[in-house]
C-alpha cells in the first residue's frame, strides 16, 4: 500500500485527531440511534420522531464532509497510480507534489465557496471576487432561515439575540447544520497541507491508497495461515 497510515504526531495534533475521530464516531452513533428509535416508534407505537429524518440527513452530511478530511489524514482516498508505478522515485515524487498542489488549489476554491454560501445564513458577509477573496461584500442576511423540523435543544435565547435580532426561532437555524461546510473544508485543506508536507519530507510517497484489493487478499491469506 502506498503511503503510510500511521504518522508521528505531537501532543496537540494527537489531541486534535482524537477529537476528530470521536466526533465522527459520535455522528455515526447518533444517526444509528435516531434511526433505530424511529423504527421502534413507527412499528411498535404507530408514532415517530418527526424531526428524525431531517436530523439524520444533516448528520450524514457532517459525516461525509468530515470523512473527506479524515481520509486525507490516514491516506485512504482512492486513486489511480498506474503511471506512478512505471516511473522512478524522483519523477514519482514530483508528480505526487503536482497532485498535492492541484488538490490544495481546489480545496482553497472550495473553502471560499463554502464560506460564501454559509456566511449569509450566520448573518456574516461573504467574500468578493470570483476566484480569490478580494474583500467582504454586504451580503443578504439569511440568519432567520430555519430547518424544517429540527427543534432547538439549547441556547435558544442566545441564538435569537445574537443572530436573529431578538426575533423568535421556531426551529433550529440553518446556519448551525450548514456550519460544517466552512469547518469541514478548512479541515480538509489542513489535512492536504499535512499530506503534502509528509511527501516533501519523505515520510510518505503518495496521498492516495492503492492496491487495496491486493492488500486485502494478502491480509486474508496471512489470517488463514495463523
DRENLO-284092 format. One line per 4 residues: number of its first residue (from 1); their letters; for each residue z, y, x of C-alpha. Coordinates in nm, 4 decimals, decimal comma. Layout:
NUM = A = Z Y X; ... .
END
This chain:
1 = XXXX = 0,0000 0,0000 0,0000; -0,0977 0,3377 0,1396; 0,1789 0,5865 0,1989; 0,5460 0,5203 0,1612 .
5 = XXXX = 0,7603 0,5106 -0,1461; 1,0841 0,5974 0,0284; 1,1181 0,9135 0,2339; 1,4134 1,0542 0,4286 .
9 = XXXX = 1,5798 1,3333 0,2318; 1,8614 1,5803 0,2787; 2,1648 1,6015 0,0551; 2,0252 1,8827 -0,1595 .
13 = XXXX = 1,6923 1,7045 -0,2026; 1,8724 1,3809 -0,2875; 2,0834 1,5580 -0,5497; 1,7747 1,7202 -0,6955 .
17 = XXXX = 1,5941 1,3848 -0,7040; 1,8892 1,2206 -0,8793; 1,8903 1,4934 -1,1437; 1,5165 1,4471 -1,1946 .
21 = XXXX = 1,5422 1,0705 -1,2271; 1,8429 1,0986 -1,4585; 1,6580 1,3444 -1,6817; 1,3567 1,1133 -1,7068 .
25 = XXXX = 1,5818 0,8169 -1,7882; 1,7716 1,0238 -2,0471; 1,4479 1,1308 -2,2188; 1,3219 0,7725 -2,2341 .
29 = XXXX = 1,6566 0,6540 -2,3705; 1,6693 0,9343 -2,6295; 1,3186 0,8509 -2,7509; 1,4136 0,4859 -2,7895 .
33 = XXXX = 1,7407 0,5669 -2,9679; 1,5880 0,8136 -3,2144; 1,3029 0,5753 -3,2947; 1,5443 0,2822 -3,3426 .
37 = XXXX = 1,7720 0,4847 -3,5705; 1,4740 0,5942 -3,7794; 1,3552 0,2348 -3,8177; 1,7008 0,1198 -3,9310 .
41 = XXXX = 1,7357 0,4097 -4,1744; 1,3905 0,3553 -4,3192; 1,4066 -0,0193 -4,3760; 1,7780 -0,0632 -4,4421 .
45 = XXXX = 1,8673 0,2550 -4,6303; 1,5313 0,3918 -4,7500; 1,6011 0,7130 -4,5597; 1,5015 0,8751 -4,2292 .
49 = XXXX = 1,5712 1,1477 -3,9766; 1,3144 1,3964 -4,0999; 1,3010 1,5586 -3,7566; 1,2886 1,2288 -3,5663 .
53 = XXXX = 0,9113 1,2025 -3,5225; 0,8705 1,5606 -3,4036; 1,1584 1,5230 -3,1590; 1,0076 1,2020 -3,0236 .
57 = XXXX = 0,6738 1,3769 -2,9697; 0,8460 1,6610 -2,7843; 1,0417 1,4188 -2,5661; 0,7244 1,2230 -2,4921 .
61 = XXXX = 0,5528 1,5418 -2,3739; 0,8502 1,6151 -2,1469; 0,8409 1,2583 -2,0149; 0,4704 1,2765 -1,9306 .
65 = XXXX = 0,4852 1,6142 -1,7556; 0,7978 1,5296 -1,5557; 0,6491 1,1902 -1,4786; 0,3449 1,3523 -1,3171 .
69 = XXXX = 0,5603 1,5318 -1,0612; 0,7781 1,2253 -1,0075; 0,4689 1,0144 -0,9374; 0,3716 1,2554 -0,6578 .
73 = XXXX = 0,7200 1,2120 -0,5103; 0,7021 0,8315 -0,4996; 0,3278 0,8158 -0,4224; 0,2482 0,6403 -0,7494 .
77 = XXXX = -0,0669 0,8211 -0,8634; -0,3772 0,6028 -0,8703; -0,6736 0,6997 -0,6587; -0,9947 0,5689 -0,5051 .
81 = XXXX = -0,9693 0,5032 -0,1313; -1,2995 0,3239 -0,0691; -1,4243 0,5956 0,1676; -1,0845 0,6461 0,3332 .
85 = XXXX = -1,0750 0,2792 0,4305; -1,4045 0,2927 0,6235; -1,3267 0,5971 0,8386; -1,0988 0,6380 1,1364 .
89 = XXXX = -0,7397 0,7659 1,1269; -0,8330 1,1255 1,2184; -1,1049 1,1511 0,9550; -0,8755 0,9831 0,7037 .
93 = XXXX = -0,6032 1,2389 0,7659; -0,8489 1,5281 0,7431; -0,9891 1,4010 0,4118; -0,6382 1,3456 0,2790 .
97 = XXXX = -0,5408 1,7029 0,3671; -0,8522 1,8308 0,1886; -0,7445 1,6330 -0,1182; -0,3950 1,7839 -0,0862 .
101 = XXXX = -0,5423 2,1340 -0,0738; -0,7526 2,0697 -0,3837; -0,4505 1,9297 -0,5686; -0,2395 2,2286 -0,4681 .
105 = XXXX = -0,5048 2,4793 -0,5785; -0,5378 2,3008 -0,9112; -0,1590 2,2922 -0,9534; -0,1346 2,6672 -0,8917 .
109 = XXXX = -0,4007 2,7331 -1,1559; -0,2086 2,5089 -1,3955; 0,1118 2,6948 -1,3130; -0,0432 3,0297 -1,4043 .
113 = XXXX = -0,1847 2,8850 -1,7263; 0,1464 2,7193 -1,8144; 0,3377 3,0443 -1,7683; 0,0815 3,2465 -1,9634 .
117 = XXXX = 0,0994 3,0018 -2,2534; 0,4795 2,9727 -2,2597; 0,5874 3,3298 -2,1832; 0,4989 3,4889 -2,5214 .
121 = XXXX = 0,6991 3,2192 -2,7030; 1,0020 3,3251 -2,4951; 0,9418 3,6953 -2,5538; 0,8178 3,7402 -2,1958 .
125 = XXXX = 0,4957 3,8799 -2,0573; 0,2017 3,6692 -1,9470; 0,0204 3,7452 -1,6230; -0,3019 3,9395 -1,5939 .
129 = XXXX = -0,6055 3,8111 -1,4085; -0,8301 3,5176 -1,4869; -0,7705 3,3078 -1,1760; -0,4875 3,4786 -0,9869 .
133 = XXXX = -0,1960 3,6797 -1,1290; -0,2594 4,0495 -1,0754; 0,0373 4,1783 -1,2729; 0,2013 4,1316 -1,6098 .
137 = XXXX = 0,0476 4,2175 -1,9445; 0,2274 4,3269 -2,2590; 0,1629 4,0006 -2,4372; 0,2285 3,9440 -2,8048 .
141 = XXXX = 0,5864 3,8401 -2,8792; 0,5915 3,4941 -3,0329; 0,9607 3,4189 -2,9874; 1,0040 3,3883 -3,3622 .
145 = XXXX = 0,7829 3,0775 -3,3747; 0,9837 2,7677 -3,4670; 0,9350 2,3940 -3,4586; 0,8562 2,2246 -3,7884 .
149 = XXXX = 1,1722 2,0199 -3,8417; 1,3959 2,0054 -3,5327; 1,7364 2,1691 -3,6000; 1,9195 2,3884 -3,3502 .
153 = XXXX = 2,2007 2,1746 -3,2044; 2,3970 2,4579 -3,0394; 2,3963 2,8270 -2,9344; 2,2138 2,9417 -3,2475 .
157 = XXXX = 2,3655 3,2905 -3,2486; 2,2950 3,3423 -2,8794; 1,9333 3,2315 -2,9197; 1,8863 3,4651 -3,2163 .
161 = XXXX = 2,0412 3,7631 -3,0386; 1,8647 3,7027 -2,7074; 1,5163 3,6003 -2,8117; 1,4678 3,6952 -3,1777 .
165 = XXXX = 1,6208 4,0454 -3,2046; 1,9121 3,9041 -3,4027; 1,6853 3,7548 -3,6691; 1,7864 3,4133 -3,8004 .
169 = XXXX = 1,6275 3,0939 -3,6714; 1,5945 2,8180 -3,9311; 1,4713 2,5591 -3,6812; 1,4605 2,5187 -3,3041 .
173 = XXXX = 1,2450 2,7952 -3,1482; 0,9271 2,6641 -2,9905; 0,9867 2,8205 -2,6502; 1,2570 2,5592 -2,5820 .
177 = XXXX = 1,0360 2,2475 -2,6025; 0,7432 2,4424 -2,4558; 0,9517 2,5359 -2,1501; 0,8575 2,2034 -1,9937 .
181 = XXXX = 0,5140 2,3496 -1,9202; 0,6120 2,6050 -1,6517; 0,9081 2,3966 -1,5350; 0,7151 2,0704 -1,5062 .
185 = XXXX = 0,4084 2,2267 -1,3438; 0,6274 2,4173 -1,0957; 0,7992 2,0895 -1,0092; 0,4613 1,9197 -0,9712 .
189 = XXXX = 0,3468 2,1963 -0,7354; 0,6622 2,1488 -0,5293; 0,6029 1,7729 -0,5105; 0,2423 1,8266 -0,3945 .
193 = XXXX = 0,3682 2,0544 -0,1178; 0,6178 1,7832 -0,0194; 0,3437 1,5200 -0,0157; 0,1210 1,7465 0,1953 .
197 = XXXX = 0,3985 1,8011 0,4493; 0,4519 1,4261 0,4730; 0,0832 1,3794 0,5542; 0,0892 1,6592 0,8132 .
201 = XXXX = 0,3975 1,5148 0,9827; 0,2538 1,1625 0,9830; 0,5271 1,0224 0,7571; 0,2557 0,9215 0,5060 .
205 = XXXX = -0,1180 0,8708 0,5286; -0,2036 0,9179 0,1622; -0,0881 1,0848 -0,1596; -0,2104 0,8003 -0,3793 .
209 = XXXX = -0,1180 0,4396 -0,4350; -0,3930 0,1936 -0,3554; -0,4413 -0,1792 -0,3602; -0,1647 -0,2173 -0,6168 .
213 = XXXX = -0,3348 -0,5284 -0,7564; -0,3345 -0,6934 -0,4137; 0,0238 -0,5854 -0,3550; 0,1304 -0,7309 -0,6897 .
217 = XXXX = -0,0331 -1,0635 -0,6029; 0,1380 -1,0689 -0,2629; 0,4773 -0,9879 -0,4181; 0,4301 -1,2632 -0,6772 .
221 = XXXX = 0,3342 -1,5106 -0,4049; 0,6419 -1,4228 -0,1989; 0,8631 -1,4542 -0,5067; 0,7250 -1,8012 -0,5797 .
225 = XX = 0,7970 -1,9149 -0,2246; 1,1613 -1,8125 -0,2453 .
END
